[in-house]
Amino acid sequence: MTQLKRNNFRFLYRLRVRWAEVDAQKIVFNGHYLMYVDTAITDYWRALALPYPDALEQFGGDLFVKKATLEYHAPARYDDQLEIGIRCERVGTSSMTFRIGIFRQDELLITGEVVYVYADPKVQKSMPVPPELREVLTAYEQGQSMVHVKVGGWDELGEDARLVRTEVFVQEQRIPEEMEWDDADRSCVHAVAYNRFGMPLATGRLLEHVPGVAKIGRMAARRTLRGGGVGRAVLEALMQAARAGGYHEAVLHAQTSAAGFYARAGFVPRGPEFDEVGIPHVEMVKTL
């Protein structure tokens, strides 16, 4: 087999070697590489916009490791920055094979293979891989987008927006329901991001703040998909809708923990922090 290169992988997960992972030889203990791979595969599902394990459970099955092999070419050392490449190489009747490459910059350190069996978790018996999952894996490795965003009114998107907002704001952040829902939802422009299974993943809404200025709010992404780009897709869709509506500026109230996310999208803070529904916020603005 031709030696693997970084550009053989669409998906690369970055991590830094910690002191606790180095052995007496001052190199990464061999068993930790499997932990690196497992951590990367979790993020691979996020890149596919598939919240694990919910996305698989709807088909009645789950994934079980059948085989995991590694070949060591060169050691990683403390504080090295590594990239773990994951590629779905084959989907069989009830199994899927992933090719592994671990790199330090362009140097290939580790190669490997992980084989999963799709099975009924109750009886531990293999099942056919669902066609929908097979199609998602193939599409991702072909470079296709995993997320699409719908923009529309509450009558069209309200049910899915409500599902995401309830999970994030009401259940996770414990915001009282009576503070989450208001009459503005009926007149707002809403955006909802979906994966290829049609599962709603993230949402947000847009309304007029003052003439010429649009306000973006109720931005929420399901916990397991954060960092996977679904929130950014919703934000971009709302800003595009604002431009189409003739607005020249967008304003939002960002939870301070999410201010970095909005800053990376070009928003800048304006004014001091303030409390909203018991959570620290900061106003942020962007010229459209």
Secondary structure, DSSP 8 states (H G I E B T S, - for coil): -----GGG-SEEEEEE--GGGB-TTSBB-TTHHHHHHHHHHHHHHHHTT--TTHHHHTTT-EEEEEEEEEEESS--BTT-EEEEEEEEEEE-SSEEEEEEEEEETTEEEEEEEEEEEEEETTTTEE----HHHHHHHHHHHTT--S-EEEEE-HHHHHHHHHHHHIIIIIIIS---HHHH--GGGGTSEEEEEE-TT--EEEEEEEEEEETTEEEEEEEEE-GGGTTTTHHHHHHHHHHHHHHHTT-SEEEEEEEGGGHHHHHHTT-EE-S--EEETTEEEEEEEEE-
